[in-house]
Amino acid sequence: MSVEQKDENWEKQTIQKLLFAVTTEQRRKRRWGIFFKLLIVAYILGVTLFWLSVDRLGFSVPNMETLQHTAVIDVEGGIYANENASADNIIAALRSAFKTASCKGIILRINSPGGSPVQARQVFNEIKRLKAEDPDFPIYAAIEDIGTSAAYLIASAADQIYADETSLVGSIGVAFSSFGAAEAINKIGVERRLYTSGEHKGMLDPFLPADSKDVAFIQNSLAEVHELFIDNVKAGRGNKLKVNSDLFSGRFWTGSKSKEYGLIDKFGDKNLIAREVFHASKLVTYSETDSMLDRLSKKFGVKVNFANELLPQLR
């Protein structure tokens, strides 16, 4: 082999070694880059989960057995059996607060247009029961944007009701909604076939003409529920109410007008009540909240449903 061939082979080997070294270094950098990125993501996730767990206990990390505080129970959104503002959830929170020695009082933070009269009356009756056991333990209601219909029924059980001048309050009435499409289906040539056992089982079917007797029956039922609603509000508010022809008509009013009618007592919010009435400005939320995973997914705008979405893809 000539000297020139040896030099050429040496150059090729050197270039190959150099390229191999560069490639190895790039791979090492990529691996370290991926590692550090995963480390940062894990750190952010850990911090987020920590603060979500902290927030779940309240607005900080109190020892509720030793630190004097005010309990906040949310009545938010529709008041229905399967919602956060269900009777089961609210009652569980009420009982928990009553059992906590360092709890100086309860604030029902209300921001709801109403819902089920059954759920609301269950909460109303439980508040009255708890108050009978311990009359000196204060339960106040703080209406924020809206506290109407079934939500106001719950508020009326409290010792006092606070609201903002611009809050919407009242709507002491009962509603039942339906629709009628009998003429529409006749025009397009559709024949409605409904088979029932029981004379009134198909009552108020929207695809059949309304029957006057059925309408009267529904109206009487609504009137009966309305009277119970009125009785509860009167029992809760007592002689604070300025009864007039509009009070139980189903209308709602601003906080300012509500105060004139005796539907609320004072203007203010949960912070004012805790600070100036209960003298325990520390607020602790007793309401049932979403799981940490649910709250984390909401913060990132992602709906996580492992059972229905992720797991079938992994099979």
FIMI-761274 format. One record per residue (C-alpha): residue in three letters; chain; x, y negated, z; residue number from 1. Coordinates in steps of 0.2 Angstrom, whole numbers, plus 5000, padded with zeros to 4 digits. Layout:
[r ALA; A; [X; Y; Z]; NUM]
...
! end
This chain:
[r MET; A; [5000; 5000; 5000]; 1]
[r SER; A; [5007; 4983; 4995]; 2]
[r VAL; A; [5009; 4969; 5006]; 3]
[r GLU; A; [4995; 4959; 4998]; 4]
[r GLN; A; [4983; 4974; 5000]; 5]
[r LYS; A; [4988; 4975; 5019]; 6]
[r ASP; A; [4985; 4956; 5021]; 7]
[r GLU; A; [4968; 4957; 5012]; 8]
[r ASN; A; [4962; 4972; 5023]; 9]
[r TRP; A; [4968; 4962; 5039]; 10]
[r GLU; A; [4958; 4947; 5033]; 11]
[r LYS; A; [4943; 4958; 5030]; 12]
[r GLN; A; [4944; 4966; 5047]; 13]
[r THR; A; [4947; 4949; 5056]; 14]
[r ILE; A; [4932; 4942; 5047]; 15]
[r GLN; A; [4921; 4957; 5052]; 16]
[r LYS; A; [4927; 4956; 5070]; 17]
[r LEU; A; [4923; 4938; 5070]; 18]
[r LEU; A; [4906; 4940; 5063]; 19]
[r PHE; A; [4902; 4955; 5075]; 20]
[r ALA; A; [4908; 4944; 5090]; 21]
[r VAL; A; [4897; 4929; 5084]; 22]
[r THR; A; [4882; 4941; 5082]; 23]
[r THR; A; [4885; 4948; 5099]; 24]
[r GLU; A; [4886; 4931; 5107]; 25]
[r GLN; A; [4870; 4926; 5098]; 26]
[r ARG; A; [4860; 4941; 5104]; 27]
[r ARG; A; [4867; 4938; 5122]; 28]
[r LYS; A; [4861; 4920; 5122]; 29]
[r ARG; A; [4844; 4925; 5115]; 30]
[r ARG; A; [4842; 4938; 5129]; 31]
[r TRP; A; [4847; 4925; 5142]; 32]
[r GLY; A; [4836; 4913; 5134]; 33]
[r ILE; A; [4821; 4925; 5135]; 34]
[r PHE; A; [4825; 4929; 5153]; 35]
[r PHE; A; [4826; 4911; 5159]; 36]
[r LYS; A; [4809; 4907; 5150]; 37]
[r LEU; A; [4801; 4922; 5158]; 38]
[r LEU; A; [4809; 4916; 5175]; 39]
[r ILE; A; [4801; 4899; 5172]; 40]
[r VAL; A; [4784; 4906; 5168]; 41]
[r ALA; A; [4784; 4917; 5183]; 42]
[r TYR; A; [4789; 4903; 5194]; 43]
[r ILE; A; [4775; 4891; 5187]; 44]
[r LEU; A; [4763; 4906; 5189]; 45]
[r GLY; A; [4768; 4909; 5207]; 46]
[r VAL; A; [4767; 4891; 5212]; 47]
[r THR; A; [4750; 4890; 5204]; 48]
[r LEU; A; [4743; 4905; 5212]; 49]
[r PHE; A; [4750; 4899; 5229]; 50]
[r TRP; A; [4741; 4882; 5228]; 51]
[r LEU; A; [4725; 4890; 5222]; 52]
[r SER; A; [4725; 4901; 5237]; 53]
[r VAL; A; [4729; 4886; 5248]; 54]
[r ASP; A; [4714; 4877; 5240]; 55]
[r ARG; A; [4703; 4892; 5243]; 56]
[r LEU; A; [4704; 4889; 5261]; 57]
[r GLY; A; [4700; 4871; 5260]; 58]
[r PHE; A; [4709; 4855; 5256]; 59]
[r SER; A; [4725; 4860; 5265]; 60]
[r VAL; A; [4730; 4875; 5275]; 61]
[r PRO; A; [4721; 4873; 5292]; 62]
[r ASN; A; [4720; 4885; 5306]; 63]
[r MET; A; [4701; 4884; 5307]; 64]
[r GLU; A; [4701; 4892; 5324]; 65]
[r THR; A; [4711; 4879; 5332]; 66]
[r LEU; A; [4710; 4863; 5321]; 67]
[r GLN; A; [4695; 4852; 5323]; 68]
[r HIS; A; [4686; 4850; 5306]; 69]
[r THR; A; [4670; 4847; 5297]; 70]
[r ALA; A; [4663; 4861; 5287]; 71]
[r VAL; A; [4658; 4857; 5269]; 72]
[r ILE; A; [4645; 4869; 5261]; 73]
[r ASP; A; [4642; 4866; 5242]; 74]
[r VAL; A; [4624; 4866; 5235]; 75]
[r GLU; A; [4629; 4864; 5217]; 76]
[r GLY; A; [4621; 4868; 5201]; 77]
[r GLY; A; [4605; 4879; 5199]; 78]
[r ILE; A; [4599; 4887; 5215]; 79]
[r TYR; A; [4596; 4904; 5209]; 80]
[r ALA; A; [4600; 4922; 5216]; 81]
[r ASN; A; [4614; 4925; 5205]; 82]
[r GLU; A; [4622; 4908; 5205]; 83]
[r ASN; A; [4635; 4900; 5217]; 84]
[r ALA; A; [4621; 4891; 5225]; 85]
[r SER; A; [4611; 4906; 5230]; 86]
[r ALA; A; [4603; 4908; 5247]; 87]
[r ASP; A; [4615; 4923; 5251]; 88]
[r ASN; A; [4630; 4912; 5248]; 89]
[r ILE; A; [4624; 4897; 5257]; 90]
[r ILE; A; [4617; 4906; 5272]; 91]
[r ALA; A; [4634; 4916; 5273]; 92]
[r ALA; A; [4643; 4900; 5274]; 93]
[r LEU; A; [4631; 4892; 5286]; 94]
[r ARG; A; [4633; 4907; 5298]; 95]
[r SER; A; [4652; 4907; 5297]; 96]
[r ALA; A; [4653; 4888; 5301]; 97]
[r PHE; A; [4642; 4890; 5316]; 98]
[r LYS; A; [4653; 4904; 5323]; 99]
[r THR; A; [4669; 4894; 5321]; 100]
[r ALA; A; [4672; 4885; 5338]; 101]
[r SER; A; [4683; 4871; 5330]; 102]
[r CYS; A; [4669; 4866; 5318]; 103]
[r LYS; A; [4662; 4850; 5323]; 104]
[r GLY; A; [4647; 4850; 5311]; 105]
[r ILE; A; [4641; 4855; 5294]; 106]
[r ILE; A; [4639; 4844; 5278]; 107]
[r LEU; A; [4628; 4851; 5264]; 108]
[r ARG; A; [4636; 4843; 5249]; 109]
[r ILE; A; [4622; 4843; 5237]; 110]
[r ASN; A; [4623; 4840; 5218]; 111]
[r SER; A; [4609; 4850; 5211]; 112]
[r PRO; A; [4593; 4847; 5201]; 113]
[r GLY; A; [4584; 4862; 5210]; 114]
[r GLY; A; [4580; 4879; 5205]; 115]
[r SER; A; [4571; 4894; 5214]; 116]
[r PRO; A; [4558; 4889; 5228]; 117]
[r VAL; A; [4561; 4906; 5235]; 118]
[r GLN; A; [4580; 4904; 5237]; 119]
[r ALA; A; [4578; 4886; 5244]; 120]
[r ARG; A; [4565; 4891; 5257]; 121]
[r GLN; A; [4577; 4905; 5263]; 122]
[r VAL; A; [4590; 4892; 5266]; 123]
[r PHE; A; [4578; 4880; 5274]; 124]
[r ASN; A; [4572; 4893; 5286]; 125]
[r GLU; A; [4589; 4899; 5290]; 126]
[r ILE; A; [4595; 4881; 5294]; 127]
[r LYS; A; [4579; 4879; 5306]; 128]
[r ARG; A; [4584; 4896; 5314]; 129]
[r LEU; A; [4602; 4891; 5317]; 130]
[r LYS; A; [4596; 4874; 5324]; 131]
[r ALA; A; [4584; 4882; 5336]; 132]
[r GLU; A; [4599; 4893; 5343]; 133]
[r ASP; A; [4610; 4877; 5345]; 134]
[r PRO; A; [4600; 4861; 5343]; 135]
[r ASP; A; [4616; 4850; 5347]; 136]
[r PHE; A; [4626; 4857; 5332]; 137]
[r PRO; A; [4624; 4844; 5318]; 138]
[r ILE; A; [4619; 4848; 5300]; 139]
[r TYR; A; [4619; 4834; 5288]; 140]
[r ALA; A; [4616; 4833; 5269]; 141]
[r ALA; A; [4626; 4822; 5257]; 142]
[r ILE; A; [4617; 4820; 5241]; 143]
[r GLU; A; [4629; 4815; 5227]; 144]
[r ASP; A; [4623; 4813; 5209]; 145]
[r ILE; A; [4607; 4822; 5211]; 146]
[r GLY; A; [4597; 4831; 5224]; 147]
[r THR; A; [4579; 4835; 5218]; 148]
[r SER; A; [4566; 4848; 5219]; 149]
[r ALA; A; [4572; 4864; 5227]; 150]
[r ALA; A; [4589; 4855; 5231]; 151]
[r TYR; A; [4579; 4842; 5241]; 152]
[r LEU; A; [4569; 4855; 5250]; 153]
[r ILE; A; [4586; 4862; 5257]; 154]
[r ALA; A; [4591; 4844; 5261]; 155]
[r SER; A; [4575; 4841; 5271]; 156]
[r ALA; A; [4580; 4854; 5284]; 157]
[r ALA; A; [4596; 4844; 5289]; 158]
[r ASP; A; [4596; 4832; 5304]; 159]
[r GLN; A; [4600; 4818; 5292]; 160]
[r ILE; A; [4602; 4815; 5273]; 161]
[r TYR; A; [4614; 4803; 5266]; 162]
[r ALA; A; [4615; 4798; 5248]; 163]
[r ASP; A; [4622; 4784; 5236]; 164]
[r GLU; A; [4611; 4770; 5231]; 165]
[r THR; A; [4612; 4777; 5213]; 166]
[r SER; A; [4609; 4795; 5217]; 167]
[r LEU; A; [4593; 4804; 5211]; 168]
[r VAL; A; [4582; 4810; 5225]; 169]
[r GLY; A; [4565; 4818; 5227]; 170]
[r SER; A; [4555; 4827; 5213]; 171]
[r ILE; A; [4544; 4836; 5226]; 172]
[r GLY; A; [4534; 4846; 5214]; 173]
[r VAL; A; [4532; 4863; 5205]; 174]
[r ALA; A; [4534; 4866; 5186]; 175]
[r PHE; A; [4530; 4881; 5175]; 176]
[r SER; A; [4535; 4880; 5157]; 177]
[r SER; A; [4530; 4890; 5142]; 178]
[r PHE; A; [4526; 4887; 5123]; 179]
[r GLY; A; [4513; 4892; 5111]; 180]
[r ALA; A; [4516; 4899; 5094]; 181]
[r ALA; A; [4499; 4907; 5089]; 182]
[r GLU; A; [4496; 4895; 5075]; 183]
[r ALA; A; [4513; 4896; 5068]; 184]
[r ILE; A; [4513; 4915; 5067]; 185]
[r ASN; A; [4496; 4915; 5059]; 186]
[r LYS; A; [4502; 4903; 5045]; 187]
[r ILE; A; [4516; 4914; 5040]; 188]
[r GLY; A; [4506; 4930; 5041]; 189]
[r VAL; A; [4512; 4938; 5056]; 190]
[r GLU; A; [4500; 4949; 5067]; 191]
[r ARG; A; [4504; 4949; 5085]; 192]
[r ARG; A; [4501; 4967; 5093]; 193]
[r LEU; A; [4502; 4967; 5112]; 194]
[r TYR; A; [4498; 4983; 5121]; 195]
[r THR; A; [4495; 4982; 5140]; 196]
[r SER; A; [4488; 4991; 5155]; 197]
[r GLY; A; [4479; 4979; 5166]; 198]
[r GLU; A; [4467; 4965; 5161]; 199]
[r HIS; A; [4479; 4951; 5164]; 200]
[r LYS; A; [4496; 4959; 5160]; 201]
[r GLY; A; [4498; 4949; 5144]; 202]
[r MET; A; [4493; 4933; 5153]; 203]
[r LEU; A; [4500; 4917; 5144]; 204]
[r ASP; A; [4508; 4927; 5130]; 205]
[r PRO; A; [4515; 4913; 5119]; 206]
[r PHE; A; [4510; 4922; 5103]; 207]
[r LEU; A; [4492; 4922; 5108]; 208]
[r PRO; A; [4480; 4908; 5111]; 209]
[r ALA; A; [4479; 4902; 5129]; 210]
[r ASP; A; [4465; 4908; 5139]; 211]
[r SER; A; [4457; 4895; 5150]; 212]
[r LYS; A; [4455; 4907; 5165]; 213]
[r ASP; A; [4474; 4911; 5164]; 214]
[r VAL; A; [4478; 4893; 5163]; 215]
[r ALA; A; [4468; 4890; 5179]; 216]
[r PHE; A; [4476; 4904; 5188]; 217]
[r ILE; A; [4493; 4898; 5185]; 218]
[r GLN; A; [4488; 4880; 5190]; 219]
[r ASN; A; [4481; 4886; 5206]; 220]
[r SER; A; [4497; 4896; 5210]; 221]
[r LEU; A; [4508; 4881; 5206]; 222]
[r ALA; A; [4497; 4871; 5218]; 223]
[r GLU; A; [4499; 4884; 5232]; 224]
[r VAL; A; [4518; 4883; 5230]; 225]
[r HIS; A; [4517; 4864; 5229]; 226]
[r GLU; A; [4508; 4864; 5246]; 227]
[r LEU; A; [4521; 4875; 5254]; 228]
[r PHE; A; [4534; 4863; 5247]; 229]
[r ILE; A; [4526; 4848; 5254]; 230]
[r ASP; A; [4523; 4857; 5271]; 231]
[r ASN; A; [4542; 4861; 5272]; 232]
[r VAL; A; [4547; 4843; 5268]; 233]
[r LYS; A; [4535; 4836; 5281]; 234]
[r ALA; A; [4542; 4848; 5294]; 235]
[r GLY; A; [4560; 4844; 5290]; 236]
[r ARG; A; [4558; 4825; 5289]; 237]
[r GLY; A; [4544; 4822; 5301]; 238]
[r ASN; A; [4538; 4804; 5304]; 239]
[r LYS; A; [4553; 4798; 5294]; 240]
[r LEU; A; [4542; 4799; 5278]; 241]
[r LYS; A; [4532; 4785; 5271]; 242]
[r VAL; A; [4519; 4795; 5264]; 243]
[r ASN; A; [4510; 4787; 5248]; 244]
[r SER; A; [4501; 4793; 5233]; 245]
[r ASP; A; [4518; 4795; 5223]; 246]
[r LEU; A; [4528; 4804; 5236]; 247]
[r PHE; A; [4523; 4821; 5232]; 248]
[r SER; A; [4519; 4818; 5214]; 249]
[r GLY; A; [4535; 4826; 5207]; 250]
[r ARG; A; [4543; 4809; 5203]; 251]
[r PHE; A; [4561; 4806; 5208]; 252]
[r TRP; A; [4569; 4790; 5214]; 253]
[r THR; A; [4586; 4781; 5216]; 254]
[r GLY; A; [4594; 4782; 5233]; 255]
[r SER; A; [4588; 4764; 5236]; 256]
[r LYS; A; [4570; 4768; 5233]; 257]
[r SER; A; [4572; 4785; 5242]; 258]
[r LYS; A; [4577; 4776; 5258]; 259]
[r GLU; A; [4562; 4765; 5257]; 260]
[r TYR; A; [4551; 4781; 5256]; 261]
[r GLY; A; [4560; 4789; 5270]; 262]
[r LEU; A; [4567; 4803; 5259]; 263]
[r ILE; A; [4585; 4799; 5265]; 264]
[r ASP; A; [4592; 4791; 5281]; 265]
[r LYS; A; [4607; 4781; 5276]; 266]
[r PHE; A; [4619; 4777; 5262]; 267]
[r GLY; A; [4636; 4786; 5262]; 268]
[r ASP; A; [4645; 4802; 5257]; 269]
[r LYS; A; [4653; 4817; 5265]; 270]
[r ASN; A; [4669; 4808; 5270]; 271]
[r LEU; A; [4660; 4794; 5279]; 272]
[r ILE; A; [4649; 4807; 5289]; 273]
[r ALA; A; [4665; 4817; 5294]; 274]
[r ARG; A; [4674; 4802; 5299]; 275]
[r GLU; A; [4662; 4791; 5307]; 276]
[r VAL; A; [4648; 4803; 5313]; 277]
[r PHE; A; [4657; 4820; 5317]; 278]
[r HIS; A; [4674; 4811; 5321]; 279]
[r ALA; A; [4682; 4826; 5312]; 280]
[r SER; A; [4689; 4819; 5296]; 281]
[r LYS; A; [4697; 4835; 5291]; 282]
[r LEU; A; [4686; 4844; 5278]; 283]
[r VAL; A; [4686; 4863; 5276]; 284]
[r THR; A; [4675; 4871; 5262]; 285]
[r TYR; A; [4666; 4886; 5268]; 286]
[r SER; A; [4657; 4889; 5251]; 287]
[r GLU; A; [4661; 4905; 5242]; 288]
[r THR; A; [4672; 4901; 5227]; 289]
[r ASP; A; [4678; 4909; 5211]; 290]
[r SER; A; [4693; 4922; 5213]; 291]
[r MET; A; [4710; 4915; 5210]; 292]
[r LEU; A; [4711; 4923; 5193]; 293]
[r ASP; A; [4695; 4915; 5188]; 294]
[r ARG; A; [4700; 4898; 5193]; 295]
[r LEU; A; [4717; 4900; 5185]; 296]
[r SER; A; [4710; 4905; 5169]; 297]
[r LYS; A; [4698; 4890; 5169]; 298]
[r LYS; A; [4713; 4879; 5172]; 299]
[r PHE; A; [4721; 4885; 5157]; 300]
[r GLY; A; [4705; 4885; 5147]; 301]
[r VAL; A; [4705; 4904; 5145]; 302]
[r LYS; A; [4691; 4916; 5149]; 303]
[r VAL; A; [4699; 4932; 5156]; 304]
[r ASN; A; [4688; 4948; 5155]; 305]
[r PHE; A; [4699; 4963; 5157]; 306]
[r ALA; A; [4685; 4975; 5157]; 307]
[r ASN; A; [4677; 4970; 5141]; 308]
[r GLU; A; [4691; 4963; 5130]; 309]
[r LEU; A; [4709; 4967; 5136]; 310]
[r LEU; A; [4708; 4985; 5141]; 311]
[r PRO; A; [4699; 4992; 5125]; 312]
[r GLN; A; [4713; 4985; 5115]; 313]
[r LEU; A; [4726; 4994; 5125]; 314]
[r ARG; A; [4718; 5011; 5123]; 315]
! end
